[in-house]
Amino acid sequence: MHMLKLYGKQIKVNKASADKKTTEVGANIFVGNLSDAVDEKKLRDVFSQFGIVVSTRIMRDSESGSSKSFGFVSYDNFEASDLAI
């Protein structure tokens, strides 16, 4: 999915980590450069082709509610997250 165009923008996909020094990341992936037209449902629909999506979250501005153009997809296993990347 990395660099695939979604609503005209090339998305960036890689393993998610709150702490870049951590080597054990989990089955969570970061998805960047999202179009404002992408919501959690669309994100789930696109990434569910690789495995069972546990959750999706698009980060939003707390005041305006507008997308910050990135989000996270969590899978139930590492293999699915690796396939998505």
VMD Tcl script that builds the backbone (N, CA, C; Angstrom):
set m [mol new atoms 255]
animate dup $m
set s [atomselect $m all]
$s set {name element resname resid chain x y z} {
  {N N MET 1 A 0.804 -1.190 0.000}
  {CA C MET 1 A 0.000 0.000 0.000}
  {C C MET 1 A 0.857 1.268 0.000}
  {N N HIS 2 A 2.115 1.139 0.412}
  {CA C HIS 2 A 2.987 2.300 0.461}
  {C C HIS 2 A 3.089 2.936 -0.918}
  {N N MET 3 A 2.839 4.220 -0.985}
  {CA C MET 3 A 2.897 5.039 -2.191}
  {C C MET 3 A 1.734 4.791 -3.158}
  {N N LEU 4 A 0.737 4.022 -2.761}
  {CA C LEU 4 A -0.460 3.837 -3.564}
  {C C LEU 4 A -1.261 5.129 -3.532}
  {N N LYS 5 A -1.871 5.504 -4.653}
  {CA C LYS 5 A -2.681 6.709 -4.668}
  {C C LYS 5 A -4.076 6.421 -4.142}
  {N N LEU 6 A -4.528 7.246 -3.189}
  {CA C LEU 6 A -5.864 7.155 -2.619}
  {C C LEU 6 A -6.440 8.559 -2.655}
  {N N TYR 7 A -7.489 8.756 -3.428}
  {CA C TYR 7 A -8.073 10.077 -3.653}
  {C C TYR 7 A -7.029 11.060 -4.164}
  {N N GLY 8 A -6.173 10.579 -5.071}
  {CA C GLY 8 A -5.221 11.448 -5.737}
  {C C GLY 8 A -3.944 11.749 -4.980}
  {N N LYS 9 A -3.768 11.213 -3.783}
  {CA C LYS 9 A -2.559 11.459 -3.006}
  {C C LYS 9 A -1.852 10.142 -2.727}
  {N N GLN 10 A -0.527 10.123 -2.847}
  {CA C GLN 10 A 0.229 8.916 -2.543}
  {C C GLN 10 A 0.336 8.772 -1.033}
  {N N ILE 11 A -0.239 7.669 -0.515}
  {CA C ILE 11 A -0.192 7.468 0.929}
  {C C ILE 11 A 1.140 6.850 1.334}
  {N N LYS 12 A 1.535 7.118 2.567}
  {CA C LYS 12 A 2.761 6.562 3.131}
  {C C LYS 12 A 2.366 5.574 4.208}
  {N N VAL 13 A 2.920 4.380 4.156}
  {CA C VAL 13 A 2.553 3.324 5.096}
  {C C VAL 13 A 3.813 2.711 5.682}
  {N N ASN 14 A 3.875 2.620 7.011}
  {CA C ASN 14 A 4.970 1.925 7.671}
  {C C ASN 14 A 4.541 1.513 9.068}
  {N N LYS 15 A 5.393 0.738 9.740}
  {CA C LYS 15 A 5.057 0.291 11.091}
  {C C LYS 15 A 4.941 1.490 12.007}
  {N N ALA 16 A 3.961 1.431 12.914}
  {CA C ALA 16 A 3.726 2.533 13.842}
  {C C ALA 16 A 4.451 2.272 15.149}
  {N N SER 17 A 4.984 3.329 15.719}
  {CA C SER 17 A 5.639 3.222 17.011}
  {C C SER 17 A 5.613 4.568 17.696}
  {N N ALA 18 A 5.156 4.584 18.942}
  {CA C ALA 18 A 5.180 5.824 19.713}
  {C C ALA 18 A 6.611 6.175 20.089}
  {N N ASP 19 A 7.432 5.149 20.257}
  {CA C ASP 19 A 8.823 5.329 20.620}
  {C C ASP 19 A 9.681 4.743 19.508}
  {N N LYS 20 A 10.386 5.577 18.773}
  {CA C LYS 20 A 11.175 5.116 17.624}
  {C C LYS 20 A 12.294 4.159 18.030}
  {N N LYS 21 A 12.679 4.123 19.312}
  {CA C LYS 21 A 13.734 3.232 19.783}
  {C C LYS 21 A 13.213 1.816 20.020}
  {N N THR 22 A 11.906 1.650 20.037}
  {CA C THR 22 A 11.307 0.343 20.287}
  {C C THR 22 A 11.379 -0.503 19.024}
  {N N THR 23 A 11.888 -1.727 19.159}
  {CA C THR 23 A 11.947 -2.609 17.990}
  {C C THR 23 A 10.692 -3.465 17.875}
  {N N GLU 24 A 10.006 -3.709 18.976}
  {CA C GLU 24 A 8.773 -4.492 18.956}
  {C C GLU 24 A 7.598 -3.539 18.785}
  {N N VAL 25 A 7.089 -3.455 17.579}
  {CA C VAL 25 A 6.081 -2.448 17.265}
  {C C VAL 25 A 4.668 -2.975 17.427}
  {N N GLY 26 A 4.407 -4.170 16.985}
  {CA C GLY 26 A 3.057 -4.705 17.017}
  {C C GLY 26 A 2.454 -4.715 15.636}
  {N N ALA 27 A 1.179 -4.989 15.567}
  {CA C ALA 27 A 0.489 -5.105 14.285}
  {C C ALA 27 A -0.186 -3.795 13.901}
  {N N ASN 28 A 0.375 -2.680 14.325}
  {CA C ASN 28 A -0.166 -1.356 14.009}
  {C C ASN 28 A 0.667 -0.713 12.919}
  {N N ILE 29 A -0.013 -0.067 11.976}
  {CA C ILE 29 A 0.719 0.644 10.936}
  {C C ILE 29 A 0.290 2.096 10.887}
  {N N PHE 30 A 1.216 2.931 10.491}
  {CA C PHE 30 A 0.996 4.359 10.298}
  {C C PHE 30 A 0.657 4.570 8.836}
  {N N VAL 31 A -0.341 5.405 8.566}
  {CA C VAL 31 A -0.718 5.743 7.197}
  {C C VAL 31 A -0.688 7.256 7.089}
  {N N GLY 32 A 0.199 7.768 6.269}
  {CA C GLY 32 A 0.356 9.208 6.149}
  {C C GLY 32 A -0.064 9.741 4.797}
  {N N ASN 33 A -0.120 11.064 4.709}
  {CA C ASN 33 A -0.456 11.783 3.482}
  {C C ASN 33 A -1.869 11.465 2.995}
  {N N LEU 34 A -2.793 11.322 3.929}
  {CA C LEU 34 A -4.180 11.011 3.571}
  {C C LEU 34 A -4.921 12.238 3.069}
  {N N SER 35 A -5.771 12.024 2.111}
  {CA C SER 35 A -6.661 13.073 1.620}
  {C C SER 35 A -7.710 13.377 2.682}
  {N N ASP 36 A -8.222 14.599 2.672}
  {CA C ASP 36 A -9.304 14.961 3.594}
  {C C ASP 36 A -10.564 14.143 3.342}
  {N N ALA 37 A -10.683 13.561 2.146}
  {CA C ALA 37 A -11.863 12.773 1.795}
  {C C ALA 37 A -11.858 11.383 2.435}
  {N N VAL 38 A -10.724 10.964 2.991}
  {CA C VAL 38 A -10.614 9.631 3.600}
  {C C VAL 38 A -11.099 9.693 5.045}
  {N N ASP 39 A -12.050 8.808 5.379}
  {CA C ASP 39 A -12.515 8.692 6.761}
  {C C ASP 39 A -12.155 7.298 7.279}
  {N N GLU 40 A -12.518 7.011 8.527}
  {CA C GLU 40 A -12.167 5.735 9.135}
  {C C GLU 40 A -12.753 4.549 8.371}
  {N N LYS 41 A -13.973 4.689 7.879}
  {CA C LYS 41 A -14.605 3.600 7.130}
  {C C LYS 41 A -13.842 3.312 5.836}
  {N N LYS 42 A -13.474 4.347 5.109}
  {CA C LYS 42 A -12.724 4.161 3.862}
  {C C LYS 42 A -11.367 3.525 4.145}
  {N N LEU 43 A -10.711 3.982 5.219}
  {CA C LEU 43 A -9.423 3.418 5.599}
  {C C LEU 43 A -9.564 1.921 5.899}
  {N N ARG 44 A -10.613 1.552 6.638}
  {CA C ARG 44 A -10.880 0.142 6.954}
  {C C ARG 44 A -11.159 -0.648 5.683}
  {N N ASP 45 A -11.973 -0.098 4.795}
  {CA C ASP 45 A -12.312 -0.791 3.546}
  {C C ASP 45 A -11.067 -1.073 2.703}
  {N N VAL 46 A -10.187 -0.095 2.590}
  {CA C VAL 46 A -8.995 -0.249 1.761}
  {C C VAL 46 A -8.022 -1.252 2.368}
  {N N PHE 47 A -7.812 -1.188 3.691}
  {CA C PHE 47 A -6.793 -2.022 4.325}
  {C C PHE 47 A -7.302 -3.401 4.753}
  {N N SER 48 A -8.598 -3.640 4.731}
  {CA C SER 48 A -9.127 -4.944 5.150}
  {C C SER 48 A -8.803 -6.056 4.159}
  {N N GLN 49 A -8.357 -5.720 2.977}
  {CA C GLN 49 A -7.984 -6.755 2.009}
  {C C GLN 49 A -6.748 -7.541 2.435}
  {N N PHE 50 A -6.024 -7.053 3.448}
  {CA C PHE 50 A -4.807 -7.718 3.901}
  {C C PHE 50 A -4.988 -8.542 5.165}
  {N N GLY 51 A -6.124 -8.407 5.826}
  {CA C GLY 51 A -6.375 -9.162 7.043}
  {C C GLY 51 A -7.466 -8.517 7.872}
  {N N ILE 52 A -7.654 -9.031 9.069}
  {CA C ILE 52 A -8.706 -8.519 9.950}
  {C C ILE 52 A -8.239 -7.224 10.607}
  {N N VAL 53 A -8.954 -6.140 10.301}
  {CA C VAL 53 A -8.643 -4.828 10.871}
  {C C VAL 53 A -9.354 -4.721 12.213}
  {N N VAL 54 A -8.576 -4.506 13.263}
  {CA C VAL 54 A -9.123 -4.369 14.603}
  {C C VAL 54 A -9.662 -2.954 14.810}
  {N N SER 55 A -8.910 -1.962 14.321}
  {CA C SER 55 A -9.366 -0.574 14.453}
  {C C SER 55 A -8.676 0.311 13.432}
  {N N THR 56 A -9.324 1.419 13.138}
  {CA C THR 56 A -8.733 2.472 12.313}
  {C C THR 56 A -8.942 3.792 13.039}
  {N N ARG 57 A -7.988 4.678 12.866}
  {CA C ARG 57 A -8.124 5.989 13.506}
  {C C ARG 57 A -7.421 7.030 12.649}
  {N N ILE 58 A -8.155 8.065 12.314}
  {CA C ILE 58 A -7.573 9.212 11.620}
  {C C ILE 58 A -7.415 10.317 12.652}
  {N N MET 59 A -6.225 10.864 12.710}
  {CA C MET 59 A -5.953 11.922 13.674}
  {C C MET 59 A -6.558 13.224 13.164}
  {N N ARG 60 A -7.236 13.912 14.083}
  {CA C ARG 60 A -7.951 15.137 13.724}
  {C C ARG 60 A -7.568 16.288 14.642}
  {N N ASP 61 A -7.686 17.498 14.112}
  {CA C ASP 61 A -7.460 18.699 14.893}
  {C C ASP 61 A -8.544 18.787 15.961}
  {N N SER 62 A -8.159 19.032 17.192}
  {CA C SER 62 A -9.128 19.029 18.295}
  {C C SER 62 A -10.118 20.187 18.212}
  {N N GLU 63 A -9.731 21.292 17.609}
  {CA C GLU 63 A -10.642 22.437 17.525}
  {C C GLU 63 A -11.544 22.385 16.300}
  {N N SER 64 A -10.955 22.121 15.143}
  {CA C SER 64 A -11.744 22.172 13.905}
  {C C SER 64 A -12.318 20.812 13.508}
  {N N GLY 65 A -11.710 19.732 13.985}
  {CA C GLY 65 A -12.158 18.405 13.605}
  {C C GLY 65 A -11.655 17.963 12.246}
  {N N SER 66 A -10.866 18.792 11.588}
  {CA C SER 66 A -10.351 18.433 10.269}
  {C C SER 66 A -9.202 17.440 10.390}
  {N N SER 67 A -9.044 16.638 9.362}
  {CA C SER 67 A -8.014 15.603 9.341}
  {C C SER 67 A -6.626 16.229 9.394}
  {N N LYS 68 A -5.732 15.558 10.111}
  {CA C LYS 68 A -4.330 15.959 10.136}
  {C C LYS 68 A -3.548 15.227 9.040}
  {N N SER 69 A -4.260 14.518 8.174}
  {CA C SER 69 A -3.708 13.809 7.013}
  {C C SER 69 A -2.898 12.566 7.364}
  {N N PHE 70 A -3.088 12.017 8.562}
  {CA C PHE 70 A -2.460 10.745 8.887}
  {C C PHE 70 A -3.341 9.982 9.861}
  {N N GLY 71 A -3.093 8.684 9.939}
  {CA C GLY 71 A -3.879 7.844 10.827}
  {C C GLY 71 A -3.184 6.527 11.089}
  {N N PHE 72 A -3.907 5.609 11.718}
  {CA C PHE 72 A -3.359 4.325 12.107}
  {C C PHE 72 A -4.353 3.213 11.789}
  {N N VAL 73 A -3.818 2.067 11.393}
  {CA C VAL 73 A -4.618 0.869 11.163}
  {C C VAL 73 A -4.023 -0.223 12.044}
  {N N SER 74 A -4.869 -0.899 12.819}
  {CA C SER 74 A -4.419 -1.994 13.676}
  {C C SER 74 A -5.005 -3.304 13.186}
  {N N TYR 75 A -4.120 -4.283 13.005}
  {CA C TYR 75 A -4.518 -5.620 12.576}
  {C C TYR 75 A -4.468 -6.579 13.746}
  {N N ASP 76 A -5.075 -7.736 13.561}
  {CA C ASP 76 A -5.070 -8.742 14.625}
  {C C ASP 76 A -3.798 -9.591 14.624}
  {N N ASN 77 A -2.928 -9.423 13.609}
  {CA C ASN 77 A -1.671 -10.172 13.594}
  {C C ASN 77 A -0.604 -9.438 12.786}
  {N N PHE 78 A 0.650 -9.830 13.011}
  {CA C PHE 78 A 1.787 -9.184 12.360}
  {C C PHE 78 A 1.828 -9.437 10.855}
  {N N GLU 79 A 1.415 -10.619 10.438}
  {CA C GLU 79 A 1.479 -10.965 9.027}
  {C C GLU 79 A 0.615 -10.019 8.193}
  {N N ALA 80 A -0.565 -9.699 8.685}
  {CA C ALA 80 A -1.459 -8.803 7.954}
  {C C ALA 80 A -0.861 -7.410 7.838}
  {N N SER 81 A -0.264 -6.928 8.933}
  {CA C SER 81 A 0.338 -5.585 8.881}
  {C C SER 81 A 1.527 -5.565 7.921}
  {N N ASP 82 A 2.308 -6.630 7.914}
  {CA C ASP 82 A 3.431 -6.699 6.974}
  {C C ASP 82 A 2.945 -6.742 5.531}
  {N N LEU 83 A 1.885 -7.484 5.275}
  {CA C LEU 83 A 1.318 -7.537 3.911}
  {C C LEU 83 A 0.828 -6.173 3.463}
  {N N ALA 84 A 0.189 -5.441 4.357}
  {CA C ALA 84 A -0.346 -4.126 4.003}
  {C C ALA 84 A 0.771 -3.158 3.645}
  {N N ILE 85 A 1.853 -3.246 4.364}
  {CA C ILE 85 A 2.989 -2.357 4.068}
  {C C ILE 85 A 3.603 -2.725 2.734}
}
mol reanalyze $m
mol bondsrecalc $m
mol representation Tube
mol addrep $m
